């Protein structure tokens, strides 16, 4: 771990996570960070559904083990609350990526130390408010997962030899996982960011519960790229084998929160078992001493057992080493992060996302690069390449140890239409936060950078002669040279 990484990691105590207290299984769904005394910043879209039920939320600071309650909410003046509410209603029926990508998607939260009790009636009332419409259920092909068990549910559906989608949902009827079945076999699967075999293995590893229902349909309702070749019985046997291996692998690795770093410059595949080499190649790049082993799956797109075994074999071969938790000594107290609207931002600048492990509290760092403005002449909304899971929306983006932006979410680009190797993400320039904290309401409404603001340089307007040599992107309106096949700003295919 280099000194610059260490300088950023020391602020881990100032990062928090948003939890919904009304769900049976509490899982973080958003990130937040301290910006002032009892004040945190997060994405506004996280808070909109809870405006009438703030007690249903809590913010946990894992690195200090404290949980706080939200008492007040302030949205950025240019955040469109009406549209946000409409998107929330749509999201009860279908995923809405645009929720996270709204303009000025920033909220300032005031916190209270004492977390109030949440009674059963309040939980039930809130869950009813946020529940989507219950899907049409076919008799005998729907019910609670726990009554039958995950494996038996899958076997029951496939043995019926119906074509359609087996959907697993939570108590609010929100889909958690989908398996598409054809002719008595699971041929496609999706669970979070995982596909096919990895998705099924992870469903078992996380002991997926909730409700299930079957929808007759002729094809999957998500983009698929390859088909599962293994038989369903073989998949289930392999899933159970992997479950049995996970506890032993975790003991060997040092637990879910263990962090590993590369011990050599180049991965030596010949020293590893042949069946882990492909996974080891995918994981190798991310073993930089900044991410715990249980979070690697969010980055690599593989199930936990595959990753645990690959890291364990690399450790046995002396190619990686475990970092002691003592490396996180020297964390600063819970204190506001420094804002840097004065920092000059340029394309390809290295930037970092900072968080803390949900249970161990150890610092979690992920790095990437700035790419530029999402729209010409809009300094507020930027593109970056840090690969982050959905629950990281709201996290602080830092450069040189100070906050330069707030991560909002991935841009849902169609891989068939863009040439970028990974999806880009949106970041809101930290000047939006600065304005909410210090500037006058009139200055905020005007949405002009302050006197000490710098940010990313806005492209200069081109002359008429220069425009003749350019082509405008139909998606983001950026100007590219006529010979370009793809937009350098958003990745859209160009028709030159």
Backbone torsions as a table, in degrees:
resi	resn	phi	psi	omega
1	UNK	NA	121.7	-178.4
2	UNK	-79.3	170.5	-173.8
3	UNK	-64.8	-37.1	-178.9
4	UNK	-63.4	-43.1	177.3
5	UNK	-60.1	-43.9	179.7
6	UNK	-60.9	-38.8	179.2
7	UNK	-62.4	-35.1	179.0
8	UNK	-77.2	-41.8	-177.1
9	UNK	-58.8	-28.8	-174.6
10	UNK	-65.0	-14.1	-179.8
11	UNK	-91.8	11.0	-174.1
12	UNK	-59.5	-29.8	-178.9
13	UNK	-65.9	-18.5	-178.0
14	UNK	-91.0	6.1	179.4
15	UNK	-108.3	140.0	-177.4
16	UNK	-130.4	176.7	-179.9
17	UNK	-131.9	144.1	176.7
18	UNK	-90.3	132.9	177.7
19	UNK	-125.5	143.8	172.0
20	UNK	-94.1	114.8	-174.8
21	UNK	-78.8	-5.8	-175.5
22	UNK	-94.3	-6.3	-180.0
23	UNK	-88.0	150.8	180.0
24	UNK	-63.9	-41.0	177.9
25	UNK	-109.4	109.0	-179.5
26	UNK	-74.9	120.8	177.1
27	UNK	-133.7	142.6	177.8
28	UNK	-65.1	136.9	178.5
29	UNK	-120.4	-2.4	179.0
30	UNK	-162.1	166.6	-179.0
31	UNK	-116.2	156.9	177.8
32	UNK	-150.5	163.0	179.6
33	UNK	-150.8	149.5	-173.7
34	UNK	-74.0	128.9	-178.5
35	UNK	-121.6	-10.6	179.5
36	UNK	-170.3	176.3	179.4
37	UNK	-56.6	117.0	-179.5
38	UNK	56.7	30.9	179.1
39	UNK	-131.3	135.1	175.7
40	UNK	-129.9	159.6	176.6
41	UNK	-112.8	140.7	173.8
42	UNK	-150.9	-174.8	176.3
43	UNK	-81.1	137.6	-177.7
44	UNK	-63.3	-33.7	-174.9
45	UNK	-66.0	-22.4	175.2
46	UNK	-64.9	-34.7	-168.1
47	UNK	-92.3	-26.7	-173.6
48	UNK	-51.7	-45.9	-178.2
49	UNK	-65.5	-17.2	-172.6
50	UNK	-104.7	9.5	-171.8
51	UNK	-57.4	-35.6	179.7
52	UNK	-92.0	-0.9	-176.7
53	UNK	-140.5	55.8	-177.5
54	UNK	-62.5	-25.0	179.6
55	UNK	-68.5	-14.0	177.4
56	UNK	-75.8	-10.1	-178.5
57	UNK	-106.8	155.2	167.7
58	UNK	-146.8	155.2	175.4
59	UNK	-115.0	126.2	179.8
60	UNK	-109.7	132.2	172.7
61	UNK	-102.4	93.8	-171.0
62	UNK	-60.6	-34.2	-174.5
63	UNK	-70.6	-16.6	176.9
64	UNK	-120.4	-1.8	176.6
65	UNK	68.1	28.4	-179.1
66	UNK	-109.9	146.0	176.3
67	UNK	-122.1	132.9	-175.3
68	UNK	-123.5	157.2	177.5
69	UNK	-106.1	148.1	179.0
70	UNK	-88.9	127.2	-179.2
71	UNK	-105.8	-33.8	-179.2
72	UNK	-143.8	154.7	-179.0
73	UNK	-132.5	135.4	174.8
74	UNK	-128.1	126.1	178.5
75	UNK	-97.5	154.3	174.4
76	UNK	-60.7	139.6	-176.4
77	UNK	-57.5	-25.8	-179.2
78	UNK	-95.8	3.8	174.7
79	UNK	-77.9	127.3	-175.5
80	UNK	-86.9	98.8	-175.9
81	UNK	-69.9	-32.0	-179.9
82	UNK	-65.1	-47.4	177.9
83	UNK	-64.0	-39.0	179.9
84	UNK	-60.1	-41.7	178.4
85	UNK	-65.2	-37.3	177.7
86	UNK	-64.9	-40.3	178.7
87	UNK	-67.6	-34.5	176.8
88	UNK	-61.2	-43.7	178.7
89	UNK	-63.2	-40.3	177.2
90	UNK	-64.8	-35.8	-176.0
91	UNK	-68.0	-15.3	176.7
92	UNK	-70.3	-19.3	-177.7
93	UNK	-109.8	-27.5	-175.9
94	UNK	-155.3	154.0	175.9
95	UNK	-62.5	138.6	-179.6
96	UNK	-128.2	89.4	-179.7
97	UNK	-58.8	-27.0	-177.4
98	UNK	-65.4	-17.9	179.5
99	UNK	-57.2	-42.9	-176.9
100	UNK	-79.1	-14.2	-172.7
101	UNK	-107.2	19.5	176.9
102	UNK	-68.9	152.4	179.5
103	UNK	-64.8	139.1	175.6
104	UNK	54.4	47.5	-177.0
105	UNK	-79.2	68.3	-174.6
106	UNK	-129.6	137.9	173.7
107	UNK	-133.9	142.6	176.0
108	UNK	-108.9	123.6	-176.3
109	UNK	-112.1	135.9	171.9
110	UNK	-97.7	135.8	-172.3
111	UNK	-113.4	154.7	171.8
112	UNK	-123.7	142.7	-175.9
113	UNK	-69.7	-36.8	-174.3
114	UNK	-84.5	116.2	179.8
115	UNK	-86.3	115.6	-176.3
116	UNK	-74.2	158.3	175.9
117	UNK	-72.0	148.0	179.6
118	UNK	-119.6	111.2	-175.3
119	UNK	-78.7	165.4	-176.3
120	UNK	-61.4	-38.3	-179.2
121	UNK	-62.7	-42.0	178.9
122	UNK	-65.0	-41.5	178.0
123	UNK	-60.8	-45.8	-178.7
124	UNK	-63.5	-43.2	-179.3
125	UNK	-63.1	-42.8	-179.1
126	UNK	-69.5	-42.7	178.9
127	UNK	-61.4	-36.0	178.2
128	UNK	-66.5	-37.6	-179.7
129	UNK	-65.3	-40.6	-174.9
130	UNK	-94.1	2.7	-178.2
131	UNK	-76.3	135.8	173.4
132	UNK	-76.8	168.3	178.7
133	UNK	-63.0	131.1	179.9
134	UNK	-63.6	133.2	-178.2
135	UNK	-69.7	158.0	174.7
136	UNK	-63.7	129.6	-174.3
137	UNK	-115.4	129.0	176.4
138	UNK	-85.4	135.0	-178.7
139	UNK	-56.1	129.1	179.3
140	UNK	84.2	-7.8	-178.0
141	UNK	-122.4	32.7	178.4
142	UNK	-158.6	156.0	177.2
143	UNK	152.0	-175.9	177.9
144	UNK	-72.8	136.0	-180.0
145	UNK	-63.8	-40.5	-173.9
146	UNK	-65.0	-22.9	-179.1
147	UNK	-68.7	-34.7	-178.9
148	UNK	-104.8	-32.9	-170.9
149	UNK	96.7	146.1	-174.1
150	UNK	-58.5	-45.3	-177.2
151	UNK	-63.8	-43.1	-178.1
152	UNK	-68.9	-33.7	175.5
153	UNK	-59.7	-47.6	-178.9
154	UNK	-64.8	-43.3	179.3
155	UNK	-64.4	-38.2	179.8
156	UNK	-63.7	-44.0	-178.4
157	UNK	-68.1	-45.4	-177.7
158	UNK	-68.2	-33.0	179.8
159	UNK	-68.4	-20.6	176.4
160	UNK	-74.5	-14.5	175.8
161	UNK	57.2	37.7	175.8
162	UNK	-98.2	148.2	175.8
163	UNK	-90.7	127.8	179.4
164	UNK	163.1	-167.1	-172.7
165	UNK	-115.8	126.3	173.9
166	UNK	-92.3	116.1	-173.9
167	UNK	-111.4	131.8	175.1
168	UNK	-107.8	128.6	-174.2
169	UNK	-128.9	159.8	176.0
170	UNK	-89.4	-169.8	-175.6
171	UNK	-70.1	-9.9	175.7
172	UNK	-104.7	17.2	179.0
173	UNK	64.0	24.0	176.8
174	UNK	-88.9	127.0	-178.7
175	UNK	-61.9	132.2	176.2
176	UNK	-103.4	-37.9	-177.9
177	UNK	-152.0	153.9	179.4
178	UNK	-136.7	135.6	175.2
179	UNK	-124.3	123.6	178.0
180	UNK	-96.5	126.5	-175.4
181	UNK	-112.1	142.4	177.3
182	UNK	-144.8	125.5	175.8
183	UNK	53.8	44.9	175.3
184	UNK	77.4	21.7	-176.2
185	UNK	-145.1	141.3	172.1
186	UNK	-78.4	119.1	-176.3
187	UNK	-110.9	-21.4	175.8
188	UNK	-142.0	148.0	178.1
189	UNK	-147.0	149.6	178.4
190	UNK	-144.7	129.6	177.1
191	UNK	-145.6	108.2	-175.1
192	UNK	61.8	-127.2	179.4
193	UNK	-94.4	10.9	-177.2
194	UNK	-101.9	150.2	-179.2
195	UNK	-123.9	150.4	169.7
196	UNK	52.0	-127.0	-174.1
197	UNK	-57.1	-44.8	-179.3
198	UNK	-60.1	-37.7	179.4
199	UNK	-63.8	-44.1	-178.8
200	UNK	-67.0	-43.4	178.9
201	UNK	-60.8	-39.2	-179.0
202	UNK	-72.1	-33.0	175.7
203	UNK	-58.3	-42.1	178.7
204	UNK	-73.1	-38.9	-179.7
205	UNK	-62.2	-35.6	-180.0
206	UNK	-92.6	4.5	177.6
207	UNK	50.9	58.5	-177.4
208	UNK	-57.0	133.1	178.0
209	UNK	-129.0	-157.3	-179.0
210	UNK	101.1	-148.1	-178.7
211	UNK	-110.1	155.8	173.2
212	UNK	-130.9	151.7	171.6
213	UNK	-151.9	157.7	-177.0
214	UNK	-114.9	132.4	179.6
215	UNK	-117.5	113.7	175.9
216	UNK	-63.3	126.5	176.3
217	UNK	-160.8	161.2	-171.8
218	UNK	-89.9	-18.9	-179.8
219	UNK	-154.1	160.3	179.6
220	UNK	-64.7	152.7	179.2
221	UNK	-98.7	24.9	173.2
222	UNK	-137.3	162.4	-178.7
223	UNK	-71.1	127.1	179.2
224	UNK	-120.2	150.5	-176.1
225	UNK	-121.4	-29.5	-179.8
226	UNK	-148.4	162.1	-175.3
227	UNK	-106.6	148.3	174.6
228	UNK	-72.1	125.0	-178.0
229	UNK	-90.5	-31.3	-175.9
230	UNK	-69.5	151.3	174.3
231	UNK	-68.4	158.5	-178.9
232	UNK	-63.7	-41.3	178.8
233	UNK	-60.9	-40.4	178.5
234	UNK	-65.1	-39.3	177.7
235	UNK	-61.2	-44.3	-177.1
236	UNK	-68.2	-39.2	176.8
237	UNK	-62.8	-42.4	179.4
238	UNK	-66.7	-37.9	178.6
239	UNK	-61.7	-42.5	179.5
240	UNK	-69.8	-35.7	176.3
241	UNK	-61.7	-42.3	-178.9
242	UNK	-67.3	-38.3	177.2
243	UNK	-58.8	-42.7	-179.1
244	UNK	-64.3	-29.6	-177.9
245	UNK	-80.4	-27.6	-170.6
246	UNK	-58.9	-46.7	-179.0
247	UNK	-57.5	-43.7	179.6
248	UNK	-65.3	-39.4	178.7
249	UNK	-64.5	-41.1	-179.6
250	UNK	-66.4	-38.3	176.7
251	UNK	-62.7	-40.6	179.8
252	UNK	-66.4	-36.2	-177.1
253	UNK	-81.5	-22.5	-178.8
254	UNK	106.2	15.5	177.7
255	UNK	101.6	166.9	-176.5
256	UNK	-60.7	-32.5	-176.9
257	UNK	-86.9	5.6	-179.5
258	UNK	-65.0	144.9	-178.6
259	UNK	-122.1	133.6	-177.9
260	UNK	-122.1	153.2	178.1
261	UNK	-134.8	155.3	178.4
262	UNK	-65.5	135.2	178.4
263	UNK	-101.1	-13.6	178.9
264	UNK	-132.1	163.9	-176.4
265	UNK	-75.1	-36.5	-175.5
266	UNK	-124.1	140.2	177.6
267	UNK	-72.5	126.9	179.3
268	UNK	-101.1	94.8	-174.9
269	UNK	-65.9	-31.6	-176.7
270	UNK	-63.2	-21.8	-178.9
271	UNK	-86.8	0.2	-177.4
272	UNK	-110.8	152.4	173.4
273	UNK	-57.7	144.3	-173.7
274	UNK	-61.0	-30.9	-174.7
275	UNK	-80.7	-2.7	177.1
276	UNK	-113.3	-0.6	-172.7
277	UNK	-66.2	-40.4	-179.9
278	UNK	-63.7	-45.4	178.8
279	UNK	-64.6	-41.9	-179.6
280	UNK	-59.3	-40.1	178.8
281	UNK	-62.8	-38.4	-179.2
282	UNK	-71.8	-35.3	-175.8
283	UNK	-81.9	-29.2	-171.6
284	UNK	-50.2	-45.3	-176.2
285	UNK	-60.4	-30.0	-173.8
286	UNK	-92.7	-2.2	179.2
287	UNK	-86.3	74.1	-175.7
288	UNK	-114.8	13.2	178.9
289	UNK	79.7	15.5	-176.3
290	UNK	-120.3	-9.9	-173.2
291	UNK	-131.1	132.9	178.3
292	UNK	-71.8	156.5	-173.3
293	UNK	-63.2	-32.5	-178.5
294	UNK	-76.6	-10.9	177.2
295	UNK	-98.5	-6.2	-178.6
296	UNK	-64.5	-31.1	-179.4
297	UNK	-60.1	-33.0	178.0
298	UNK	-64.8	-28.3	-178.6
299	UNK	-87.6	-41.1	-169.3
300	UNK	-93.0	-26.6	-177.2
301	UNK	81.0	34.8	179.0
302	UNK	-128.2	159.8	178.1
303	UNK	-73.6	158.8	-173.9
304	UNK	-62.2	-41.5	-177.3
305	UNK	-60.9	-41.6	178.9
306	UNK	-60.8	-41.5	-178.9
307	UNK	-70.3	-45.7	-179.6
308	UNK	-57.9	-43.7	-177.0
309	UNK	-68.0	-40.9	179.8
310	UNK	-63.2	-44.6	179.2
311	UNK	-64.6	-40.9	179.5
312	UNK	-61.5	-42.3	179.3
313	UNK	-68.7	-37.1	177.2
314	UNK	-66.5	-35.4	177.2
315	UNK	-66.3	-44.2	179.5
316	UNK	-62.4	-31.2	179.9
317	UNK	-85.3	1.9	178.1
318	UNK	74.9	20.9	-177.7
319	UNK	-96.6	-16.5	174.9
320	UNK	-134.7	161.6	177.7
321	UNK	-135.6	149.8	179.0
322	UNK	-85.8	136.4	176.7
323	UNK	-90.6	132.7	179.9
324	UNK	-69.3	148.5	176.2
325	UNK	-63.0	-17.5	177.0
326	UNK	-64.9	-18.9	178.0
327	UNK	-64.1	-18.8	178.8
328	UNK	-92.0	3.8	175.3
329	UNK	-61.8	151.6	179.2
330	UNK	90.8	13.3	175.4
331	UNK	-63.8	142.7	177.7
332	UNK	-72.5	158.6	175.0
333	UNK	-63.4	172.9	175.4
334	UNK	-63.8	108.7	-176.4
335	UNK	-148.6	152.6	-179.0
336	UNK	-59.7	141.7	174.7
337	UNK	-75.8	149.2	178.7
338	UNK	-76.5	135.2	177.4
339	UNK	-96.5	145.1	-176.4
340	UNK	-132.0	62.3	174.5
341	UNK	-67.5	-14.4	-179.9
342	UNK	-83.5	-8.8	-176.1
343	UNK	-74.5	136.4	175.7
344	UNK	-80.0	124.2	-179.4
345	UNK	-106.1	137.0	-179.9
346	UNK	-135.4	154.1	176.2
347	UNK	-57.7	138.1	179.0
348	UNK	79.3	4.2	171.2
349	UNK	-58.4	138.4	174.1
350	UNK	-79.5	132.3	-179.4
351	UNK	-131.8	165.6	-174.4
352	UNK	-135.0	143.4	169.8
353	UNK	-104.4	132.1	-175.7
354	UNK	-114.6	135.3	174.9
355	UNK	-153.0	-171.0	177.9
356	UNK	-137.3	145.7	179.1
357	UNK	-62.0	136.6	-172.2
358	UNK	-61.1	-30.9	-177.5
359	UNK	-109.8	-41.3	-178.2
360	UNK	-85.7	-22.9	-177.6
361	UNK	78.7	1.6	-178.7
362	UNK	-69.3	145.8	-178.5
363	UNK	-61.6	140.6	177.1
364	UNK	-124.7	120.6	-179.6
365	UNK	-118.0	140.7	173.6
366	UNK	-136.4	136.3	-173.9
367	UNK	-115.5	160.2	177.1
368	UNK	-170.1	-158.1	-176.8
369	UNK	-134.0	151.8	168.6
370	UNK	-75.5	148.6	178.4
371	UNK	-119.5	-24.8	179.3
372	UNK	138.6	-166.4	-177.9
373	UNK	-79.4	143.7	173.8
374	UNK	-71.7	-39.3	179.5
375	UNK	-130.0	143.1	177.4
376	UNK	-58.8	141.9	176.1
377	UNK	65.0	18.5	174.6
378	UNK	-119.5	97.5	-176.9
379	UNK	-78.0	-5.9	-171.2
380	UNK	-85.7	-30.1	-173.2
381	UNK	-116.6	117.1	-171.5
382	UNK	-121.5	161.1	175.7
383	UNK	-102.4	141.3	173.2
384	UNK	-142.5	168.6	-173.1
385	UNK	-115.2	12.3	178.6
386	UNK	-67.1	126.8	-178.8
387	UNK	-84.2	111.7	-173.2
388	UNK	-132.7	146.4	176.5
389	UNK	-74.9	167.6	-176.6
390	UNK	-58.7	-36.9	-176.7
391	UNK	-73.2	-2.8	177.4
392	UNK	-87.3	-3.8	178.2
393	UNK	-59.4	129.6	-175.8
394	UNK	105.4	-9.1	-177.2
395	UNK	-72.8	155.7	179.7
396	UNK	-78.2	137.9	173.0
397	UNK	-106.6	123.8	-173.7
398	UNK	-115.9	149.7	169.9
399	UNK	-135.9	129.0	-179.4
400	UNK	53.1	38.6	172.5
401	UNK	82.9	5.8	179.4
402	UNK	-133.1	155.5	-174.7
403	UNK	-77.2	127.3	176.7
404	UNK	-115.6	-6.4	-179.4
405	UNK	-173.7	174.6	178.5
406	UNK	-123.7	124.5	179.0
407	UNK	-73.3	135.3	-178.2
408	UNK	-110.9	-41.2	-177.8
409	UNK	159.7	171.4	-179.1
410	UNK	-78.3	145.4	171.1
411	UNK	-80.7	124.2	-176.6
412	UNK	-78.7	68.1	179.7
413	UNK	-75.7	143.3	177.1
414	UNK	-77.9	117.8	-177.7
415	UNK	-61.6	-18.2	178.2
416	UNK	-78.6	-15.0	-173.5
417	UNK	-115.1	-4.3	179.5
418	UNK	-129.9	159.1	-173.3
419	UNK	-105.3	7.7	-177.6
420	UNK	-78.2	136.9	-176.5
421	UNK	-67.8	-29.8	177.5
422	UNK	-132.8	158.4	178.0
423	UNK	-66.4	143.8	175.1
424	UNK	-87.5	160.8	178.6
425	UNK	-125.7	157.9	179.2
426	UNK	-96.5	140.0	175.6
427	UNK	-129.5	137.0	176.1
428	UNK	-98.4	126.8	-178.5
429	UNK	-56.9	139.8	-173.3
430	UNK	-65.9	-13.9	175.9
431	UNK	-59.1	-29.3	176.0
432	UNK	-60.8	-41.4	177.6
433	UNK	-68.0	-43.0	-179.6
434	UNK	-57.9	-42.6	-179.5
435	UNK	-64.0	-42.2	-179.3
436	UNK	-63.3	-30.3	-176.5
437	UNK	-83.8	-41.6	-165.5
438	UNK	-122.4	-33.9	-172.0
439	UNK	-76.0	163.7	177.8
440	UNK	-72.2	154.4	177.9
441	UNK	-54.1	-35.7	-180.0
442	UNK	-65.8	-41.5	179.3
443	UNK	-66.7	-38.4	178.9
444	UNK	-64.3	-45.3	-178.3
445	UNK	-62.9	-33.9	179.2
446	UNK	-70.0	-21.7	177.0
447	UNK	54.8	51.4	176.1
448	UNK	-115.6	138.5	176.1
449	UNK	-56.0	144.4	-179.6
450	UNK	-73.2	177.7	-176.6
451	UNK	-62.8	-34.1	-177.1
452	UNK	-97.0	8.7	-178.1
453	UNK	-84.7	145.1	176.9
454	UNK	-125.2	-71.2	178.0
455	UNK	69.7	-155.8	-178.6
456	UNK	-90.3	135.3	-177.4
457	UNK	-61.9	130.3	177.5
458	UNK	-78.6	130.8	-179.5
459	UNK	-57.6	138.4	178.8
460	UNK	-72.7	148.4	178.0
461	UNK	-67.2	140.2	-178.0
462	UNK	-87.3	150.9	175.9
463	UNK	-72.7	165.8	179.8
464	UNK	-60.6	-39.4	179.5
465	UNK	-64.1	-41.0	179.7
466	UNK	-67.9	-33.0	-179.7
467	UNK	-63.5	-29.2	-179.4
468	UNK	-65.5	-20.6	180.0
469	UNK	-98.3	10.7	-175.2
470	UNK	-118.8	160.8	172.1
471	UNK	-127.5	138.8	-176.6
472	UNK	-92.1	133.5	177.4
473	UNK	-68.0	128.5	-179.0
474	UNK	-70.2	-14.4	-176.7
475	UNK	-95.1	-52.5	-175.0
476	UNK	-111.6	-1.2	178.0
477	UNK	69.5	8.1	176.8
478	UNK	-66.7	150.3	179.7
479	UNK	-96.8	129.6	178.7
480	UNK	-124.0	160.8	175.4
481	UNK	-64.0	149.5	-174.8
482	UNK	-61.1	-26.8	-178.3
483	UNK	-77.6	-10.5	-176.0
484	UNK	-67.2	139.1	176.5
485	UNK	-95.1	-24.0	179.7
486	UNK	-133.9	149.5	177.1
487	UNK	-71.5	130.8	179.4
488	UNK	-76.2	-11.5	180.0
489	UNK	-91.6	-50.0	-176.5
490	UNK	-117.1	-7.9	177.7
491	UNK	86.8	3.4	-179.6
492	UNK	-62.9	140.2	174.7
493	UNK	-68.7	134.8	-177.4
494	UNK	-104.6	144.2	175.1
495	UNK	-103.1	92.6	-177.4
496	UNK	-87.9	NA	NA
